[in-house]
Amino acid sequence: MSDDHVPNPLVKNLAAVTQVRLPGTAGRIAQQIRDLEGIAPLFQKAGLVRRVHRPTPLTVHAAGISTHTPSPIRFMGGFLYAAGAVRFDLIAKDNQVSSGTQDSICEMDDIDYEDQRLRLQLVSITQAYRLADATMRDSEQRDMVIMDCPLLVSRSLIAPKDDLAHEGHRHAYADAVAAVESFWASHRDQLRPWNPEGTTLVSVSGGRFGAVLQLAQRDLRTTDGRSFILPGEGVELGKLGEIDNVTKTILNIGERRFMHGLLGPFTRTGAFRLDFSSPSMEPSTLAKEGIIGFHFKGCEGTAVRFAHIVGPPDTWTSTMVDSIAGILMAMSTIGGQRAEPLPLLLARRELKKPLEQSLELYSREVRRYLKSRINEAAWLSDLDALD
């Protein structure tokens, strides 16, 4: 009997599992959808989900700052790395869109094995803030600067040991904190909410889908619980009913699936103060003033994104948050599930491929240079034998 006629055990198992599991999987997902449809109106009534009107026509001057660190290349027991950031300006006037100026910063070098991932995150924050600082100092007046990295530095990124092996990591952490402190010390009076007519600095990313669930679990009867809700948002968590039942339902659905089902086109969650007490954030003085976060979704077919801004909760008004969300939504119409504000998307396209190609070239050139120096040293060592 030829091998062509021998039944594949894996294929048989897959067919059996498909037949057995299919009804259960479909039924469970259908039940989650029904549960979601049952509790979603409660979140809308409580004010945790609200519709946002896009600015029409769109007139805005926005800058996107994208950061990227390609996967480091293994090299002689360590790594060669590249890190870069690009700023791309987008100018929209009465829905007519044009590109503005660009700026960039990059570095390439070798790095040891210890905690290179965390260290490169710190490098990205430093580069983003250096570009943001240059952006605020040029002659252009921008309405919004959008970054794709955190606005503060988490102490979870600190070097795990205070020894010589982690010296580079410690320097990277200190540089990141210094860059953040310097930026806010220099430009705070030019930024919202301290200057209502100033520039908005906002970070846009994915994730943090459990933030709304954490907010829903706050006890509004206490001062601490009420302090987590942006004043003026009109959130009434009492309309959620039994918090325990809501929490159980969300956990059964899953935070990500829940958030994507909860937000429809051009909606956002109520703005809330992020709890950064653990792990603590630096600069601590800025973290204590407040970090405001909200999720938003643009047009149909795009993914839910998370935005956060800096400033005291009682200074950010609901109207200001709506205006920020509306601009972000209006610029997040391209890319489907990967959609993000257009200045950020264009900055990423300008950055990612060239940086990755440059790292590959850098690796080849370092190898060629070392090989040349080694061969040269070997040839010169033979001269001693001629004396």
C-alpha positions in Angstrom: 0.0 0.0 0.0 1.5 3.4 -1.0 2.0 6.2 1.4 -0.6 8.3 -0.5 -3.3 6.1 0.9 -2.2 6.0 4.5 -4.6 8.1 6.6 -2.9 11.0 8.5 -3.7 10.6 12.2 -3.5 14.3 12.8 -6.0 15.0 10.0 -8.4 12.4 11.5 -8.0 14.0 15.0 -8.6 17.5 13.6 -11.7 16.4 11.8 -13.1 14.8 15.0 -12.2 17.8 17.2 -13.9 20.1 14.7 -17.1 18.1 14.8 -17.1 17.8 18.6 -16.0 21.4 19.5 -17.9 23.4 16.9 -21.3 23.5 18.5 -19.9 24.4 21.9 -17.6 27.1 20.6 -20.4 28.7 18.6 -22.8 28.5 21.4 -20.4 30.1 23.9 -19.6 33.0 21.6 -23.4 33.5 20.9 -24.0 33.6 24.7 -21.3 36.2 25.1 -22.8 38.3 22.4 -26.2 38.1 24.1 -24.6 39.1 27.5 -22.8 42.0 25.8 -26.1 43.2 24.2 -27.7 43.0 27.6 -25.1 45.1 29.6 -24.0 47.6 26.8 -27.0 49.8 27.3 -26.3 50.1 31.0 -22.8 51.5 30.2 -24.4 54.1 27.9 -27.0 55.1 30.5 -24.3 55.4 33.1 -22.3 57.8 30.9 -19.3 55.4 30.5 -19.9 55.4 26.7 -20.7 58.5 24.8 -21.0 59.6 21.2 -18.6 62.2 19.9 -19.2 64.5 16.9 -16.3 64.8 14.5 -15.2 68.3 13.6 -16.8 69.1 10.2 -15.0 70.4 8.2 -11.7 69.2 9.7 -9.2 72.0 10.2 -6.2 71.0 12.3 -2.4 71.1 12.3 -1.3 67.9 14.0 2.1 66.2 14.4 2.6 62.5 14.8 5.7 61.2 16.6 6.3 57.5 16.0 9.1 55.4 17.6 10.5 52.1 16.6 13.2 49.7 17.7 13.6 46.7 15.3 14.5 43.3 16.8 18.1 43.6 17.8 20.5 41.4 15.8 22.6 38.9 17.7 26.3 39.7 17.4 29.2 38.0 19.3 27.3 37.3 22.5 25.4 40.6 22.5 23.2 42.6 20.1 23.4 45.3 17.6 20.4 47.6 17.9 18.8 50.5 16.2 16.3 53.0 17.7 14.6 55.9 15.9 11.7 58.3 15.9 10.1 60.4 13.2 7.8 63.4 13.4 5.4 63.9 10.5 3.2 67.0 10.3 -0.3 66.8 8.8 -2.2 69.9 7.9 -6.0 69.8 7.3 -7.9 72.9 6.2 -11.6 72.5 5.4 -11.0 68.8 4.8 -8.1 69.5 2.4 -5.2 67.5 3.7 -1.5 68.3 3.0 1.8 67.2 4.6 4.0 69.6 6.6 7.5 69.4 7.8 9.3 66.3 9.1 12.0 65.6 11.7 13.8 62.5 12.9 16.3 61.2 15.4 18.1 57.8 15.5 20.9 55.8 16.9 22.7 52.5 16.3 25.2 50.7 18.5 25.8 47.5 20.3 24.0 46.5 23.5 24.6 43.7 26.0 22.1 40.9 26.6 20.8 42.2 30.0 17.3 43.7 29.8 17.8 45.0 26.3 14.0 45.1 25.7 13.3 47.4 28.7 16.4 49.6 27.9 15.2 50.1 24.3 11.7 51.2 25.5 13.5 53.9 27.6 15.5 55.0 24.5 12.2 55.3 22.5 10.7 57.6 25.2 13.8 59.7 25.3 13.8 60.1 21.5 10.1 60.9 21.3 10.4 63.7 23.9 13.5 65.1 22.2 11.5 65.4 19.0 8.5 66.8 20.9 10.8 69.4 22.4 12.1 70.5 19.0 8.5 70.6 17.7 7.5 73.0 20.4 10.5 75.2 19.8 10.1 75.7 16.0 8.1 78.5 14.4 5.0 76.3 13.7 1.9 76.5 15.9 0.4 73.0 16.1 -3.0 72.1 17.6 -2.0 68.6 18.6 1.2 66.4 19.0 0.4 62.7 19.0 2.9 60.2 20.4 2.9 56.4 20.4 4.8 56.0 23.6 3.9 56.6 27.3 3.8 60.2 28.5 5.5 59.2 31.8 8.2 56.7 32.7 7.2 53.6 34.6 9.4 52.5 37.5 8.9 49.0 36.2 11.5 49.9 33.5 14.2 50.6 36.0 17.4 48.5 36.0 16.9 45.4 38.3 20.4 45.7 39.8 22.7 48.5 40.8 25.8 46.9 39.4 28.3 47.5 36.5 26.5 45.1 34.2 23.3 47.3 34.3 25.1 50.7 34.0 23.8 51.3 30.5 20.3 50.5 31.6 20.5 52.9 34.5 21.8 55.7 32.2 18.9 55.0 29.8 16.4 55.3 32.6 17.9 58.5 33.9 18.0 60.0 30.4 14.3 59.2 29.8 13.2 60.8 33.1 15.4 63.8 32.4 13.9 64.2 28.9 10.3 64.1 30.3 11.1 66.5 33.1 12.9 69.0 30.8 10.0 69.0 28.3 7.3 69.7 30.8 9.3 72.3 32.6 10.0 74.1 29.4 6.6 73.9 27.6 4.0 73.4 30.3 2.5 76.9 29.8 2.1 76.2 26.1 0.2 73.0 26.5 -3.4 72.2 27.4 -5.0 72.2 29.9 -2.9 74.8 31.5 -3.2 76.9 28.3 -6.8 76.1 26.9 -5.8 77.5 23.5 -2.4 75.8 23.4 -1.1 72.5 22.0 -2.5 69.2 23.1 0.1 66.5 23.8 -1.6 63.1 23.6 -0.4 59.5 23.5 -2.4 57.0 21.4 -1.9 53.2 21.6 -3.7 49.9 21.9 -4.4 47.9 25.1 -5.5 48.8 28.6 -8.9 47.3 27.9 -9.5 46.5 31.5 -9.4 50.2 32.5 -13.2 50.7 32.1 -13.8 47.6 34.2 -11.5 48.9 36.9 -13.4 52.2 36.8 -16.8 50.4 37.1 -15.6 48.7 40.2 -14.8 52.0 42.0 -17.2 52.9 44.9 -18.6 56.3 44.0 -19.8 56.7 47.6 -16.2 57.4 48.7 -14.1 60.5 47.9 -11.4 58.3 46.5 -13.8 56.6 44.2 -15.3 59.8 42.8 -11.8 61.3 42.3 -11.2 58.7 39.5 -13.9 60.2 37.3 -13.3 63.3 35.3 -15.5 66.1 36.8 -18.2 67.2 34.4 -18.4 63.8 32.6 -21.7 63.1 34.3 -20.9 59.4 34.9 -23.4 57.7 37.1 -22.1 54.2 37.9 -25.2 53.6 40.0 -27.1 52.9 36.8 -24.9 49.9 36.2 -27.0 48.0 38.7 -25.2 45.2 40.6 -21.4 45.7 40.0 -20.7 42.1 40.9 -23.0 40.9 38.1 -21.5 43.3 35.6 -18.0 42.4 36.5 -18.7 38.7 36.2 -20.3 39.2 32.8 -17.4 41.2 31.5 -14.9 38.6 32.7 -16.9 35.9 31.0 -16.9 37.8 27.7 -13.2 38.9 28.0 -12.0 42.5 28.3 -10.9 42.9 24.7 -14.1 41.4 23.2 -16.2 43.4 25.6 -14.5 46.7 24.7 -14.8 46.1 20.9 -18.4 45.3 21.3 -19.2 48.1 23.6 -17.9 51.0 21.5 -19.6 51.7 18.2 -18.4 54.1 15.5 -17.4 57.5 16.7 -17.8 56.8 20.4 -15.5 57.1 23.4 -15.6 56.0 27.0 -15.9 58.4 29.8 -12.6 60.0 30.7 -11.1 58.8 34.0 -7.9 59.3 36.0 -5.4 56.5 35.6 -4.2 54.8 38.8 -0.4 54.8 38.5 0.3 54.2 42.1 1.6 50.7 41.3 4.0 50.7 39.6 4.7 54.4 40.3 5.5 56.8 37.5 8.2 59.4 37.0 8.4 62.4 37.1 6.4 61.8 40.3 5.3 65.5 40.5 3.7 65.2 37.1 2.1 61.9 37.9 0.5 63.3 41.1 -1.2 66.1 39.0 -3.1 63.5 37.1 -3.1 61.3 33.9 -6.5 61.2 32.1 -7.3 58.3 29.9 -10.2 57.2 27.6 -10.8 54.7 24.8 -12.2 55.7 21.5 -13.3 54.2 18.2 -13.4 55.9 14.8 -15.4 54.8 11.8 -16.8 51.3 11.3 -14.2 48.6 10.9 -11.4 50.3 12.9 -10.1 49.1 16.2 -10.5 50.5 19.6 -7.6 52.8 20.6 -6.5 54.1 24.0 -5.5 57.7 24.5 -4.1 59.4 27.6 -3.2 63.0 28.4 -1.6 64.8 31.3 -3.2 67.4 33.6 -5.4 67.8 36.7 -8.8 66.1 36.3 -10.7 69.2 37.4 -8.9 71.2 34.6 -9.8 69.0 31.7 -13.4 69.6 30.8 -15.7 67.2 29.0 -15.8 69.5 26.0 -12.0 69.5 25.7 -11.9 65.7 25.9 -14.6 65.5 23.2 -12.6 67.9 20.9 -9.5 65.7 21.3 -11.4 62.5 20.7 -13.2 64.0 17.7 -9.9 65.0 16.0 -8.3 61.6 16.7 -11.4 59.9 15.3 -11.5 62.1 12.2 -7.8 61.2 11.5 -8.2 57.5 12.2 -10.0 56.4 9.1 -7.3 54.5 7.2 -5.9 51.0 8.0 -8.9 49.0 9.2 -8.1 47.2 12.4 -4.6 48.8 12.3 -6.0 52.3 12.0 -4.4 55.1 14.0 -4.3 58.8 13.6 -3.0 59.6 10.2 0.1 61.7 11.3 1.2 58.8 13.4 0.5 56.3 10.6 2.5 58.3 8.1 5.4 58.9 10.6 5.5 55.1 11.2 5.7 54.4 7.5 8.6 56.8 7.1 10.4 55.2 10.0 9.9 51.4 10.2 11.3 50.0 6.9 14.3 52.4 6.5 15.4 51.8 10.1 15.2 48.0 9.8 17.1 48.1 6.5 19.7 50.3 8.1 20.2 47.9 11.0 20.8 45.1 8.6 23.3 47.1 6.7 25.0 48.3 9.9 25.3 44.6 11.0 27.0 43.6 7.7 29.3 46.6 7.8 30.4 45.9 11.4 31.2 42.3 10.4 33.1 43.4 7.3 35.0 46.0 9.3 36.0 43.6 12.1 37.0 40.9 9.6 39.2 43.5 7.8 40.8 44.6 11.0 41.4 41.0 12.2 43.0 40.1 8.8 45.2 43.2 9.0 46.3 42.4 12.5 47.2 38.8 11.4 49.2 40.1 8.4 51.1 42.7 10.5 52.0 40.1 13.2 54.0 38.1 10.5 56.4 41.0 10.2 57.9 40.2 13.5 59.0 36.8 12.2 61.1 38.5 9.5 63.4 40.3 12.0 
